[in-house]
Amino acid sequence: MLPNYLLKKIPKRENIRQIRILLNDSRIHTVCEEASCPNIGECFSQRTCTFMILGNICTRSCSFCGVNHGQPSPPDPDEPKRIAAAAKKLGLNYVVITSVTRDDLPDGGANQFSEVVRNLRQNKTISSIELLIPDFKGDPESLKIVLAAGPDVLNHNLETVPRLYSKVRPQANYERSLNVLKTAKRIKSRVYTKSGFMVGLGESDEEVVSTLEDLRKIDCDIATIGQYLPPSKIHPKPERYVLPETFEKWKSIGRQMGFKKIEAGPFVRSSYRAKELIHV
């Protein structure tokens, strides 16, 4: 039984249907749908979403994630133009782009990110672009390609505390993910760096604070913390449900550490209300 503060209204199918009708392109994916985000009803009702490029099949299999994994198709060369057209149809001025992890590609999908940004920049009404990237297997050249495209925010999620990586993210590496953010700041000091992680996977409160400290040590600007909620019945159940007041305590600690912006709460996700977090 979920605690009362985690009960959320079932999203209206009409909200989701309206977005789909407006986009009029079944080949455009959103992480909102693919990952079964609990905020989908709210975000779609406000005509906003997070686009997911490079298909909807991930080459990794993180235990918490609702995105399908397996062997993906080759990148679609027309996808950048279609994403830009979709953003224009929705009237977005702040656009968030993420992707599945593509370990099968030599550049990890970096050039596709770059092309998407280039196409989006042709729409002068778009003021800011946030990219939520995979780790590119730690390849700095792929990171340089993405940063050269000129995103305003470079987001890469740690997802959990280091002790739980072998259980939660077996194909990832905590130090490598930290290094993505550290290297991004070194390559382009003016870009806002951002990262998020979930709680409820078996971490302790002390480990949460330690993870925030690790992010500040590499000058990460923005952090998000949210409650892990299984996207389906076959996913692992949460080890705990964190109280709202505990999230507030972590926000306070994060502010004291020097984050330009930190958001924490049961339904916080790294792309949730992303536009509000950029005003730092």
Kinemage of the C-alpha trace (Angstrom):
@kinemage 1
@onewidth
@group {chain A} dominant
@subgroup {mainchain}
@vectorlist {calphas} color= white
{ca met a 1} P 0.000 0.000 0.000
{ca leu a 2} L 1.406 3.359 -1.033
{ca pro a 3} L 1.494 6.155 1.556
{ca asn a 4} L -0.983 8.978 0.918
{ca tyr a 5} L 1.669 11.413 -0.298
{ca leu a 6} L 2.501 9.046 -3.163
{ca leu a 7} L -1.051 8.730 -4.434
{ca lys a 8} L -1.434 10.532 -7.720
{ca lys a 9} L -4.402 10.814 -10.034
{ca ile a 10} L -4.382 8.460 -13.003
{ca pro a 11} L -3.431 10.553 -16.039
{ca lys a 12} L -6.257 11.347 -18.383
{ca arg a 13} L -5.921 9.383 -21.592
{ca glu a 14} L -7.155 12.475 -23.371
{ca asn a 15} L -4.049 14.417 -22.324
{ca ile a 16} L -1.781 11.749 -23.773
{ca arg a 17} L -3.931 11.381 -26.883
{ca gln a 18} L -3.848 15.131 -27.544
{ca ile a 19} L -0.048 15.179 -27.473
{ca arg a 20} L 0.085 12.206 -29.823
{ca ile a 21} L -2.408 13.807 -32.218
{ca leu a 22} L -0.472 17.054 -32.146
{ca leu a 23} L 2.842 15.343 -32.841
{ca asn a 24} L 1.244 13.190 -35.544
{ca asp a 25} L 4.358 11.013 -35.716
{ca ser a 26} L 4.490 7.584 -34.094
{ca arg a 27} L 8.261 7.475 -34.625
{ca ile a 28} L 8.812 10.238 -32.071
{ca his a 29} L 9.382 8.783 -28.620
{ca thr a 30} L 9.096 10.437 -25.229
{ca val a 31} L 10.751 9.132 -22.084
{ca cys a 32} L 7.501 10.069 -20.348
{ca glu a 33} L 5.741 7.225 -22.133
{ca glu a 34} L 8.578 4.736 -22.555
{ca ala a 35} L 9.644 4.882 -18.885
{ca ser a 36} L 6.057 5.068 -17.527
{ca cys a 37} L 6.723 8.313 -15.671
{ca pro a 38} L 4.146 9.070 -12.941
{ca asn a 39} L 4.146 12.742 -13.999
{ca ile a 40} L 3.057 12.083 -17.570
{ca gly a 41} L -0.507 13.318 -17.072
{ca glu a 42} L 0.606 16.602 -15.555
{ca cys a 43} L 3.319 17.268 -18.118
{ca phe a 44} L 1.268 16.291 -21.158
{ca ser a 45} L -1.655 18.402 -19.956
{ca gln a 46} L 0.752 21.368 -20.049
{ca arg a 47} L 1.883 20.391 -23.546
{ca thr a 48} L 5.412 19.583 -22.490
{ca cys a 49} L 7.447 16.390 -22.672
{ca thr a 50} L 10.980 15.011 -22.817
{ca phe a 51} L 11.893 13.709 -26.247
{ca met a 52} L 13.826 10.455 -26.406
{ca ile a 53} L 16.033 10.018 -29.455
{ca leu a 54} L 17.889 7.065 -31.002
{ca gly a 55} L 14.859 4.786 -30.760
{ca asn a 56} L 13.145 3.196 -27.790
{ca ile a 57} L 15.375 0.147 -27.283
{ca cys a 58} L 18.262 0.492 -24.820
{ca thr a 59} L 21.446 -1.579 -24.964
{ca arg a 60} L 21.622 -1.660 -21.149
{ca ser a 61} L 19.284 -3.219 -18.609
{ca cys a 62} L 19.163 -1.161 -15.415
{ca ser a 63} L 16.881 -2.826 -12.877
{ca phe a 64} L 14.815 0.287 -12.129
{ca cys a 65} L 14.100 1.353 -15.716
{ca gly a 66} L 10.903 0.828 -17.690
{ca val a 67} L 12.477 1.354 -21.118
{ca asn a 68} L 12.769 -1.797 -23.229
{ca his a 69} L 16.247 -3.221 -23.759
{ca gly a 70} L 17.713 -5.331 -26.526
{ca gln a 71} L 19.163 -4.762 -29.983
{ca pro a 72} L 18.156 -1.309 -31.295
{ca ser a 73} L 17.750 -0.193 -34.896
{ca pro a 74} L 20.263 2.097 -36.638
{ca pro a 75} L 19.835 5.824 -35.969
{ca asp a 76} L 17.200 7.559 -38.089
{ca pro a 77} L 18.867 10.354 -40.114
{ca asp a 78} L 15.551 12.221 -40.346
{ca glu a 79} L 14.981 12.179 -36.581
{ca pro a 80} L 16.635 15.567 -35.817
{ca lys a 81} L 14.322 17.374 -38.253
{ca arg a 82} L 11.266 15.580 -36.928
{ca ile a 83} L 12.154 16.399 -33.317
{ca ala a 84} L 12.590 20.068 -34.223
{ca ala a 85} L 9.236 20.060 -36.017
{ca ala a 86} L 7.563 18.435 -33.010
{ca ala a 87} L 9.002 21.008 -30.606
{ca lys a 88} L 7.663 23.764 -32.858
{ca lys a 89} L 4.198 22.177 -32.971
{ca leu a 90} L 4.102 22.027 -29.174
{ca gly a 91} L 5.224 25.647 -28.932
{ca leu a 92} L 8.137 24.764 -26.649
{ca asn a 93} L 10.711 27.383 -25.750
{ca tyr a 94} L 12.594 25.056 -23.398
{ca val a 95} L 13.352 21.660 -24.909
{ca val a 96} L 14.680 18.587 -23.101
{ca ile a 97} L 16.253 15.787 -25.132
{ca thr a 98} L 17.351 12.431 -23.782
{ca ser a 99} L 18.146 9.084 -25.366
{ca val a 100} L 18.408 5.405 -24.737
{ca thr a 101} L 21.975 4.207 -24.145
{ca arg a 102} L 23.529 3.108 -27.437
{ca asp a 103} L 26.653 1.139 -26.600
{ca asp a 104} L 26.397 -0.365 -30.104
{ca leu a 105} L 27.339 2.945 -31.756
{ca pro a 106} L 30.995 4.076 -31.999
{ca asp a 107} L 30.076 7.566 -30.756
{ca gly a 108} L 27.326 6.387 -28.403
{ca gly a 109} L 24.873 8.575 -30.310
{ca ala a 110} L 26.735 11.855 -29.741
{ca asn a 111} L 26.430 13.012 -33.342
{ca gln a 112} L 22.666 12.446 -33.268
{ca phe a 113} L 22.412 14.652 -30.178
{ca ser a 114} L 24.453 17.276 -32.011
{ca glu a 115} L 22.201 17.199 -35.079
{ca val a 116} L 19.086 17.486 -32.938
{ca val a 117} L 20.471 20.601 -31.227
{ca arg a 118} L 21.485 22.102 -34.570
{ca asn a 119} L 17.968 21.633 -35.945
{ca leu a 120} L 16.336 22.978 -32.806
{ca arg a 121} L 18.468 26.131 -32.934
{ca gln a 122} L 16.886 27.013 -36.265
{ca asn a 123} L 13.704 27.789 -34.318
{ca lys a 124} L 14.380 31.204 -32.819
{ca thr a 125} L 11.549 30.864 -30.293
{ca ile a 126} L 13.507 28.127 -28.458
{ca ser a 127} L 15.445 29.843 -25.704
{ca ser a 128} L 17.143 26.892 -23.978
{ca ile a 129} L 18.029 23.275 -24.690
{ca glu a 130} L 18.771 20.654 -22.044
{ca leu a 131} L 20.416 17.358 -22.934
{ca leu a 132} L 20.135 14.339 -20.651
{ca ile a 133} L 22.915 12.135 -21.971
{ca pro a 134} L 24.187 8.592 -21.355
{ca asp a 135} L 27.802 8.101 -20.287
{ca phe a 136} L 29.115 7.354 -23.828
{ca lys a 137} L 31.238 4.674 -22.145
{ca gly a 138} L 33.398 7.491 -20.799
{ca asp a 139} L 34.561 8.653 -24.249
{ca pro a 140} L 35.613 12.333 -23.990
{ca glu a 141} L 35.459 12.791 -27.776
{ca ser a 142} L 31.746 11.965 -27.793
{ca leu a 143} L 31.225 14.420 -24.954
{ca lys a 144} L 33.098 17.112 -26.925
{ca ile a 145} L 30.758 16.568 -29.897
{ca val a 146} L 27.706 17.065 -27.711
{ca leu a 147} L 29.055 20.152 -25.946
{ca ala a 148} L 30.189 21.726 -29.219
{ca ala a 149} L 26.540 21.720 -30.297
{ca gly a 150} L 25.861 24.300 -27.583
{ca pro a 151} L 23.345 22.907 -25.073
{ca asp a 152} L 22.461 25.225 -22.202
{ca val a 153} L 22.240 22.379 -19.672
{ca leu a 154} L 24.205 19.120 -19.742
{ca asn a 155} L 22.477 16.514 -17.577
{ca his a 156} L 23.807 13.077 -16.733
{ca asn a 157} L 22.141 11.109 -13.968
{ca leu a 158} L 24.019 9.147 -11.332
{ca glu a 159} L 20.703 7.345 -10.643
{ca thr a 160} L 21.795 5.858 -7.300
{ca val a 161} L 24.550 5.788 -4.667
{ca pro a 162} L 27.871 4.089 -5.517
{ca arg a 163} L 27.348 1.021 -3.312
{ca leu a 164} L 24.244 0.001 -5.280
{ca tyr a 165} L 25.668 0.288 -8.792
{ca ser a 166} L 26.393 -3.427 -9.199
{ca lys a 167} L 22.783 -4.165 -8.290
{ca val a 168} L 20.969 -1.266 -9.947
{ca arg a 169} L 23.237 -0.254 -12.848
{ca pro a 170} L 25.471 -3.295 -13.552
{ca gln a 171} L 26.643 -1.988 -16.947
{ca ala a 172} L 27.501 1.471 -15.599
{ca asn a 173} L 30.191 2.836 -13.314
{ca tyr a 174} L 29.770 5.499 -10.627
{ca glu a 175} L 33.192 7.092 -11.072
{ca arg a 176} L 32.734 7.142 -14.833
{ca ser a 177} L 29.412 8.953 -14.476
{ca leu a 178} L 30.949 11.495 -12.124
{ca asn a 179} L 33.752 11.983 -14.604
{ca val a 180} L 31.268 12.743 -17.410
{ca leu a 181} L 30.016 15.717 -15.415
{ca lys a 182} L 33.499 16.749 -14.317
{ca thr a 183} L 34.853 16.592 -17.874
{ca ala a 184} L 31.872 18.520 -19.251
{ca lys a 185} L 32.651 21.390 -16.896
{ca arg a 186} L 36.302 21.309 -17.898
{ca ile a 187} L 35.487 21.364 -21.617
{ca lys a 188} L 32.831 24.049 -21.360
{ca ser a 189} L 32.860 25.857 -18.040
{ca arg a 190} L 29.790 27.981 -18.791
{ca val a 191} L 27.427 25.052 -19.383
{ca tyr a 192} L 25.137 24.210 -16.477
{ca thr a 193} L 25.797 20.650 -15.313
{ca lys a 194} L 23.007 18.690 -13.713
{ca ser a 195} L 22.503 15.245 -12.217
{ca gly a 196} L 19.812 13.287 -10.434
{ca phe a 197} L 19.331 10.106 -8.491
{ca met a 198} L 16.580 8.057 -6.898
{ca val a 199} L 16.021 6.962 -3.332
{ca gly a 200} L 14.206 3.898 -2.112
{ca leu a 201} L 16.598 1.409 -3.697
{ca gly a 202} L 18.369 0.439 -0.482
{ca glu a 203} L 20.557 3.461 0.200
{ca ser a 204} L 20.988 5.105 3.597
{ca asp a 205} L 20.410 8.770 4.380
{ca glu a 206} L 24.146 9.148 4.916
{ca glu a 207} L 24.833 7.785 1.431
{ca val a 208} L 22.409 10.313 -0.063
{ca val a 209} L 24.312 13.183 1.544
{ca ser a 210} L 27.638 11.658 0.487
{ca thr a 211} L 26.432 11.442 -3.129
{ca leu a 212} L 25.440 15.105 -3.038
{ca glu a 213} L 28.912 15.894 -1.704
{ca asp a 214} L 30.477 13.990 -4.609
{ca leu a 215} L 28.475 16.083 -7.070
{ca arg a 216} L 29.527 19.346 -5.454
{ca lys a 217} L 33.188 18.300 -5.495
{ca ile a 218} L 33.014 18.289 -9.307
{ca asp a 219} L 31.138 21.609 -9.389
{ca cys a 220} L 27.776 20.163 -10.485
{ca asp a 221} L 25.314 23.068 -10.598
{ca ile a 222} L 21.898 21.413 -10.310
{ca ala a 223} L 20.744 18.249 -8.513
{ca thr a 224} L 17.465 16.350 -8.319
{ca ile a 225} L 16.382 13.607 -5.926
{ca gly a 226} L 13.180 11.593 -6.321
{ca gln a 227} L 11.452 8.509 -4.979
{ca tyr a 228} L 11.955 5.288 -6.932
{ca leu a 229} L 8.595 3.952 -8.054
{ca pro a 230} L 8.569 0.715 -10.080
{ca pro a 231} L 7.315 1.293 -13.628
{ca ser a 232} L 5.622 -2.124 -13.656
{ca lys a 233} L 4.786 -5.076 -11.424
{ca ile a 234} L 7.816 -7.020 -12.652
{ca his a 235} L 10.276 -4.361 -11.479
{ca pro a 236} L 11.810 -4.490 -7.972
{ca lys a 237} L 9.720 -3.043 -5.174
{ca pro a 238} L 11.103 -0.029 -3.293
{ca glu a 239} L 13.119 -0.780 -0.184
{ca arg a 240} L 11.519 2.244 1.497
{ca tyr a 241} L 9.285 5.245 0.907
{ca val a 242} L 11.036 8.439 1.883
{ca leu a 243} L 8.982 10.994 3.806
{ca pro a 244} L 8.420 14.442 2.240
{ca glu a 245} L 10.125 16.104 5.194
{ca thr a 246} L 13.267 14.049 4.544
{ca phe a 247} L 13.343 15.318 0.972
{ca glu a 248} L 13.042 18.850 2.330
{ca lys a 249} L 15.979 18.190 4.652
{ca trp a 250} L 18.111 17.062 1.693
{ca lys a 251} L 17.127 20.186 -0.248
{ca ser a 252} L 18.300 22.319 2.656
{ca ile a 253} L 21.578 20.392 2.894
{ca gly a 254} L 22.097 20.769 -0.849
{ca arg a 255} L 21.589 24.519 -0.714
{ca gln a 256} L 24.138 24.752 2.088
{ca met a 257} L 26.590 22.745 -0.020
{ca gly a 258} L 26.343 25.358 -2.758
{ca phe a 259} L 24.186 23.851 -5.486
{ca lys a 260} L 22.771 26.638 -7.633
{ca lys a 261} L 19.484 24.733 -7.609
{ca ile a 262} L 18.369 21.514 -5.965
{ca glu a 263} L 14.958 19.899 -6.174
{ca ala a 264} L 13.914 16.913 -4.073
{ca gly a 265} L 10.547 15.285 -3.529
{ca pro a 266} L 8.562 12.079 -4.024
{ca phe a 267} L 7.669 12.833 -7.656
{ca val a 268} L 10.790 14.730 -8.667
{ca arg a 269} L 12.458 13.412 -11.798
{ca ser a 270} L 15.509 14.802 -13.555
{ca ser a 271} L 13.449 16.293 -16.389
{ca tyr a 272} L 10.400 17.219 -14.317
{ca arg a 273} L 9.764 20.977 -14.485
{ca ala a 274} L 13.246 21.305 -15.964
{ca lys a 275} L 12.522 24.786 -17.272
{ca glu a 276} L 12.022 26.061 -13.710
{ca leu a 277} L 15.380 24.700 -12.575
{ca ile a 278} L 17.349 26.558 -15.228
{ca his a 279} L 16.510 29.906 -13.689
{ca val a 280} L 19.429 29.724 -11.293
